[in-house]
Amino acid sequence: MHCPFCRHEDTKVSDSRVIEDGSAIRRRRACPHCDRKFTTVEQIVLTVIKRSGVVEPFDRQKVINGVNKACQGRPVTDFQLAVLGQQVEEALRASGQAQIPAGDVGLAILGPLADLDPVAYLRFASVYQKFDSLEDFSDEIERMKHRPPPADEPDETGQPSTRKSHGRANQEPLIG
């Protein structure tokens, strides 16, 4: 790491701490050449490999926007969408991969969305999994009937909710 003040090539780390949701590390550094101190933040950058081969940075807002389309007209709040976006990002980071195929992003959305709203899940899955017949819908509905029901958890106001948010409904989603 170059010193930002004198451009000396060798700096020493004096302190390291995990910050935010564990996806970044804050390092306090000192330059032995000019004796100045500075802080760096190292963050794992998730990238998505699209089907076309194009690589782009992961964008939680794109996940939320895509799911929002499936949730139109459904009783799903912006808060619940933000929590779902955070859950998806956390699942992808937990995979340990820096480059995620676009298909894996879609798979990471399906579980939390099925728990959040089954109709929105069917809408999203029908596009994502390319349903092309009524039988595809019927088969998926049958699979859904055999899933365990989502547990009642408090919503953002602390009241019991019939929508599951993976245990994080009363926690503010992390931004960005």
C-alpha positions in Angstrom: 0.0 0.0 0.0 1.4 3.4 -1.0 1.4 6.2 1.5 -1.1 8.8 0.2 1.1 11.6 1.5 4.7 10.8 0.3 3.9 7.8 -2.0 6.4 5.6 -0.1 5.7 2.0 -1.1 5.9 0.3 2.3 3.3 1.1 5.0 2.7 -0.7 8.2 -0.7 -1.8 9.6 -1.2 -0.7 13.2 -4.8 -1.8 13.7 -7.4 -3.9 11.8 -11.1 -4.1 12.6 -14.1 -5.6 10.9 -16.8 -3.0 10.1 -20.3 -2.8 8.9 -21.9 -6.2 8.3 -18.5 -8.0 8.2 -18.0 -7.3 4.5 -15.3 -4.7 5.0 -12.1 -4.3 7.1 -10.9 -1.0 8.4 -7.1 -0.7 8.7 -5.1 2.0 10.4 -1.8 2.4 8.7 1.5 4.3 9.4 4.1 5.3 6.9 7.7 4.7 8.2 9.1 7.3 5.8 7.0 10.4 6.6 5.5 9.1 10.0 2.0 10.1 8.9 -1.0 7.9 9.7 -4.0 7.1 7.5 -7.0 4.7 7.4 -8.0 2.3 4.6 -11.2 0.4 4.1 -11.0 -2.9 2.3 -14.2 -4.3 0.9 -14.9 -7.5 -1.0 -16.3 -6.5 -4.3 -18.9 -9.0 -5.6 -19.2 -9.1 -9.3 -21.9 -10.8 -11.4 -21.1 -12.7 -14.6 -24.1 -12.1 -16.8 -25.3 -14.8 -19.3 -23.7 -12.7 -22.1 -20.3 -13.0 -20.4 -20.3 -9.3 -19.3 -19.0 -8.8 -15.8 -20.5 -6.0 -13.6 -20.4 -5.2 -9.9 -23.2 -6.7 -7.8 -26.0 -4.1 -7.2 -28.4 -4.9 -4.4 -30.8 -2.2 -5.9 -31.1 -4.3 -9.1 -32.2 -7.3 -7.0 -34.8 -5.1 -5.2 -36.0 -3.6 -8.5 -36.4 -7.0 -10.1 -38.3 -8.4 -7.2 -40.4 -5.3 -6.9 -41.8 -6.0 -10.4 -43.0 -9.4 -9.2 -44.5 -7.8 -6.1 -46.6 -5.2 -7.9 -50.1 -5.2 -6.4 -49.0 -7.5 -3.6 -48.9 -6.6 0.2 -45.1 -6.2 0.2 -43.5 -3.1 1.7 -40.4 -1.3 0.6 -38.9 -2.3 4.0 -39.5 -6.0 3.3 -37.9 -5.6 -0.2 -34.9 -4.0 1.4 -34.5 -6.8 3.9 -34.8 -9.4 1.0 -32.1 -7.5 -0.9 -29.9 -7.7 2.1 -30.6 -11.4 2.6 -29.7 -12.1 -1.0 -26.4 -10.1 -0.8 -25.5 -11.9 2.5 -26.2 -15.3 0.9 -24.0 -14.5 -2.1 -21.2 -13.1 0.1 -21.4 -16.3 2.3 -20.7 -18.4 -0.8 -17.2 -17.2 -0.7 -17.1 -16.5 -4.4 -16.0 -13.1 -5.7 -17.6 -13.6 -9.1 -21.2 -14.9 -9.1 -23.0 -16.2 -12.2 -26.2 -14.3 -12.8 -28.1 -17.6 -12.4 -26.9 -17.9 -8.8 -28.3 -14.4 -8.0 -31.7 -15.6 -9.2 -31.5 -18.8 -7.2 -30.5 -16.7 -4.1 -33.7 -14.6 -4.6 -36.1 -17.6 -4.9 -36.1 -18.8 -1.3 -36.6 -15.5 0.5 -39.2 -14.5 -2.0 -41.2 -17.7 -1.6 -41.3 -17.0 2.1 -42.2 -13.4 1.6 -45.0 -13.7 -0.9 -46.0 -16.9 -2.7 -47.7 -15.1 -5.6 -44.7 -12.8 -6.2 -42.5 -15.9 -6.0 -44.6 -17.6 -8.8 -44.4 -14.5 -10.9 -40.6 -14.2 -10.5 -40.0 -17.9 -10.9 -42.1 -18.1 -14.0 -39.8 -15.6 -15.7 -36.6 -16.8 -14.1 -37.2 -20.5 -14.7 -38.9 -19.8 -18.1 -42.3 -21.4 -17.5 -43.9 -22.0 -20.9 -47.1 -23.8 -20.0 -49.8 -24.0 -17.4 -48.3 -27.3 -16.3 -45.1 -25.6 -15.3 -47.2 -23.3 -13.0 -49.2 -26.3 -11.7 -46.0 -28.3 -10.9 -44.5 -25.4 -9.1 -47.7 -24.8 -7.1 -47.6 -28.4 -6.0 -44.0 -28.1 -4.9 -44.9 -25.0 -2.9 -47.7 -26.9 -1.2 -45.2 -29.3 0.3 -42.8 -26.6 1.6 -43.0 -25.9 5.3 -45.0 -22.8 6.0 -43.1 -19.7 6.9 -42.9 -18.9 10.6 -44.8 -15.8 12.0 -42.3 -13.1 12.8 -42.6 -9.5 13.9 -42.8 -6.9 11.1 -40.9 -3.6 11.1 -43.3 -2.3 13.8 -42.7 -5.3 16.1 -46.2 -6.7 15.5 -46.7 -10.4 14.5 -46.6 -10.8 10.7 -47.8 -13.5 8.4 -44.8 -12.8 6.2 -41.5 -14.4 7.0 -38.3 -12.3 6.7 -35.7 -14.8 7.8 -35.5 -13.5 11.3 -34.5 -10.0 10.4 -37.8 -8.2 10.0 -37.1 -5.9 13.0 -33.6 -5.1 11.9 -32.9 -2.2 9.6 -31.5 -3.3 6.3 -27.9 -2.2 5.6 -27.7 0.5 2.9 -25.7 -0.2 -0.2 
